[in-house]
Amino acid sequence: MGCTAIKPGICTTVQDAGRFGYMGSGFSPSGVMDMRAYRIANLLVDNDPDDPVLEFCLAGPTLRFTRSTFVAMTGGDFDARVDGKPVPMYVAVPVRRGSVLAFGAPKTGVYGYLAIAGGSIDTPLVMGSRSTNLKCGIGGWKGRPLATGDYLPFRTPGTDYLPNLGSHAVEGEEAYYDFPNDEVRIRAIPGPQEHLFTPEGIETFYGEPFDVSAKCDRMGFRLDGPVVETVHGSDIISDGIALGAVQIPSHGRPIVMLADRQTTGGYAKIATVASVDIPKLVQSRVGRHVRFERISVQEAQRLCRDEELHMAALSKMVKRPCYGGVSPRKTARRLTPILEAQALKSGNQPLWIDTDEHLHAEKRPSLRSHFARLEDTQRGDTHEDR
């Protein structure tokens, strides 16, 4: 059970939080570009925090599902539609077997994310991650972007039930990205080679706006604008590249290093973007103005703590009980195999859940009829309805 790619979209890949511990061997971490959207997408469909998602940019895929399940779309608004009908962002949405989920060009943002309930796409762990490393051709779906006709199996058979479904929605995330604003503020920590830049260069970096250029990809975002002046050039002995490191090459214009960045680099780094602001940067379209704001390491750490508190609050909100959260029919359907397994273990002993003291393991087939009567009583359904 899974889904078929009718149209692959642009650079649609399987990504998770990233591949760590191998930068010393030359492997970039990869992983999602927008960590915030990734985490919320998995949260909305009750997936584990490190489960993979489908990431796409500029144009989303068109997928046909061969199993009923739930999905959630986050990040940029790619005008998602199920069987031609618009579906909302940041909400757990049911898709039925045979349904077609289609994405168009983004109304807002650059990167979109699709999380599928039950653990998402079944891809092997490669060096501890399911992320696609496009340069090395490893991880994800055969180490490459999706192609037309690819069949992506689900990690589990799928699910047609989420508890407390009415709560699986998040509001207000668009305000975080501030899409309508032509200028975005990006907070950055000075260093590690700030001393290689003149006071005028440092003032230019933090005081003047830069524009997102067309030369942006998963490796890094190039910014156009004024030249950032150095003392004696920007060449250094190569050292490690952190996520969000802002390199200033010889042409004097910033490049912010991102998920598929090289592991080492020989250009001076004037600053490092705070991790909580990287999603704002990567969701900025060509031409959007970027203005850097200087903050301390302590302030960046506080922002990270606030982000974790926000995610914890979202988790509680998504899982809170709500009206219509329990379906007697679906509850009975899921209890049946549990009770059957218990009956096999109990031998001739009464079951641990027993509405009839004479119900024993040898009468296990009656469990289905028992719950069928329960459904009929509470829902008024007939066997034909089922």
N, C-alpha and C positions, 0 to 999 in steps of 0.2 A: 504494500500500500504506500502511495506517495503522490507525487505530482509530476506532470510532464511540462517541459518548457516549450510552449508554442512559439513564443518570441523570447529571446534571451535578455533583452535590454542591453544597456551599456555597462560593461565591466561588472556584471552580476556575479558575486563570489560568495562562498561560504566563509564566514569570519566569526571568531569569538574574541575573548579578551586579549589574546596574543600568545606568542610562543616565547617563553622566557628561559634564560639560563644558557643560551647558545650564541650570544653576541660575541663572546670571545673567540668563537669558531667562525665568525663572519656571517651568521644568519640573523637577519633583521627580525624583530618581534612580530611584524605584521599585525593582525587583529583589526578591529573596527576603527574607523576614523572618528566616529561620534560615540564615545563611551556612554554618555548620558542616555541617548536614544536607545542604545543597545540594552542597557540595564532595564529601562522601563518596558521595552518590548517583551523581554522574557518575563518580567514581573506580571504583566497583564495576562499572560496565558499560563501562569503557574509553572513555568519552567525553572530549572536550576539557574542560578546567576551566571554560570559559565557555559551554558548551552549555546550552540552555534545559531546564527541567524543568516539570512540572505541580505547582503548589502549591495546596493546598486546606486549609480550616479547618473544624473542628467536625463536618463530615460529608464523606466522600470520594466521588468519582464511581464509576460503574459503566461499564466500557469493554469493547467487543468488538473483538478484534484481527483484522485481515484479512491479517496477515503474521506468521510466526513470528519471534520476537525474544527478547531478554533485557531484564528490567526490574529495578530496585532500588527499594525503599521505605525511606525514612529519616524522621527527625523523630519525631512522635507516632505511637503504635501505633494504627492505625485498623482493626485486625482484617482485614487483607487476605486475600482468598480468590481462588484461580483455579479456576474451574469448581466452586465450592463447597468446595474443599479449602483449609485454612489454609496460608499461606505465611509464611516468617519475614521479619523485618525485617533490614536491613543485610546482605543476601545477594543476589547476582545470581541471579534466578529465571527459568527459561525459560517462555515462554508460546507456545502453538502457534496457528496460524491457526484462527480460529473460537472460541478460548478467550475466556471472560469474566472480567475482573479486577474484583472488587467490593470496595469499602471500606465500613465501617460507621462508627458513632460512635467517637470516640477512647477507648481504654482509658487512655492516658496522653497528655499534651501537648495542643497546640491546632492546630499546623500540621503537615501531612504533605507529603511530596515523592515524586514518581515520576519516575525517570530512565529513559529508553528508549535502548537501545543503538543506535549508528549516528548519533548527533547529535540524537535526539529529534524533536520536532514541527517540521515545515517551515513556519516563519513568516518573514516578511521582516524584514530589519534596518531599524529606524526610528531615525535619529539614533544609529547605532552600537550599538543594543541590540535584543534581542527581548523585553524585558520589557513587560508590560502596564501602561500608565498609565490607570487607570480614570477619573480625573477628566477627562483630555483625550481619552480614547477612542482612543489610539494604541498601536501595538505589540502584541505577543502575538497572540492569535487574534481578529482583527477589532476589537481594542481593547476587548474586553469579556470577562466570564467565560464559561465554557462553557455551552451550552444543550442541551437534549435534542435528539438527532438530529444534532448537529455531527459532521462527519467530519474527523478530523485526520490529514493525510498525514504520513508520516515523511520526514525529510530524505534518507535513503538507503533503498534497497529493504528494509532490515532485515537482521538477521543471525541465523543459527541456530548460531553458534559463537563462543565466547570462549576464547582460549588460557588454560591453567592455571585452568580454571573452579573447581576445588576450593579455590583460594586467594581467590576473590572473595567474601570474607566479613569482616566486622568485628565484634568482640565488645567488650562493655563500654561502649558509648556511653551506655547508660541511666544509668550511674553519673555521667556528666558532668552530666546534667540533674537528678539526685537527685530523681526524681519522687515517691518515697514521702514525702519530707520536706515538711511543711506550710509551711516557711519556706525561702526561697532567699536567699543572700547575693549581692549585686550590687556589684561594685567600681566606684567612680566617681572621676573626677579633678575637683578643685574648680575652679569658675569657669565661664564668664568673668566673671560679675557677682556673685561671692560677696560682694563688699564692700557690696552693697545689702541684705544680710540681717544681722539682729542676731546677736550671739553665741548668744543663746537659740534663734533660728531655725536657726542652723547646727547647734547641738547636737541640736535636735529632728530635723533631717533625717538626721543620721548615727547618732543614738542610739535613735530610736523606729521600730518596724515600721510599714509601710504595707500595705494590702491591695489586690490587683488588683481593679479594679471591673469592672462589666459594660459600661462605656463604653470599650471597647478595640477598635481596628481597625488596619488597616495604616498609618494616619497616626500614631497614637500610643497609648500605654497610660496611662490615667488611674488614679491611685492614691488610695485613700481612707485617711484617718487623721488625725493631728493637724495643726494649722495650722502652717505654717512662717512665722515672723514676719519681716517686712521692716522696714527703717529708715523709709522714707517711701513705701511702696507698691512695686509691682513693674513699673510701666509704664516703658518705656525707648524710645528712638528705635530703630525696627526695624533689626535686623541679621541676619546669616546664621544659619541653623539647621543644625548638624552632626548627623549620625546619633548618636543616643543623648543628645542635649542634654536636660537636665531643666529644663523651664520651671516657674515658680511663678506662676500667674495670680493675680488679685485675691482668689480664694477661699482661697489659701494652701496648696493641695494639689498635689503634683507631677504633671506630665505628661511622660512620656518620649517624645521624638519619634523616629519610626521611618521605614520605607522610603518611604512616601507622604507624608512630612511636607511642610509648606509650605516654601518656600525662604527666607523671612524671617519674623521674628516680633517683636512688641513687648513681650514679657514677659521679665523678668529670668531668667537661667539660673544656677542655683546650682551645677550640676555637669554633667559629661558622662560617661555610662556607658562603661566600657572596652568596646571592640568585641568582645572575646572573651567577655564575659558577656551580650551582647544575646540570643544564642540561649536562654540560661536564662530570661531575662525573658519573651520572646515565647511560650515554651512553657509558661508558668505559667497555670493556670486561674483563673477568677474566685474570689476569696476567699483565694488563696494569699498568705502574708505575704512581704513584700519588705523586706529590711534592707540599707541602703546602707553600704558600707565605704569610707573615704577612702584613696586611694592617690595616689602621685605620677605625673607624666608618665613618668618613667624606669621606674617599675614597670609602667605600662601598656605601654610599649614592650617591656619584657622579656617580658611575657605574650604579646604579638604574636609575638615571635621564637619563644617556646616552642610556640605554636600552629602556626607554619610547620614547625618541626622535627617536630611530631607528625604533620602531614599528609604530610610527606616519608617518615616511617617507615611510615605506613599505605600509601602508594603502593608502597613496596618490598614490603611484606607481601602486598598484593593481587596483585602481579605475579610473585611468586616461583614457581619451577617446583614442580609437585606431581604426585602419582601420577594417572595418567589424564588429564594435561593435553593430550596430543596424540592425535588420532584419525587413523589412516592414511587412512580414507575421506575425511574432511573436508579433510585436508591435500592429498590427491590432487585433490579437487574444486577447491580454490583454486589449485593449481599449474597446472592444465590451461589456463586462459585466459592465464596468464603465459607458459607455454611456447608456446602458439599465437601470441601476439603476437611472441615472439622468433623464431619460425619465419618469420613474414612479413617481418621485418626482415633475416633472415640470407640470404635468397635461396637460392643453392645451397650455402652454407657449412654445415658441421655445426653443430648446436645447441650452445650453451654448457653445457647439461646434457645429457649424451649417454651413455646406457647401451648404445647400439649405434652403433658408428662409422659404420654405413651409414645411420643415421637422418638424413634431410635434410628441408628445408622442404617439398619436394613430397610427403613422406609424413606431413604434419601430422595427417591424420585418425587415424593409428594411435596418437597420444598418448592418446586416451581409452581405447582398448582396452589400451594399456600399463599405465595406472594402474588400470584395472578388474582386470587380472590381479594387480596389486600388492595391491589391496584384497582380492581373493578369497584370496590367499595368507595375508595377515596377519589377516583377519577371518573367513574362511570363509563370506563372504556369497555369495548368488546374485544374478543380474541381477533376479530377481523381487523380492528384498529391497530392492533399490535403487529 
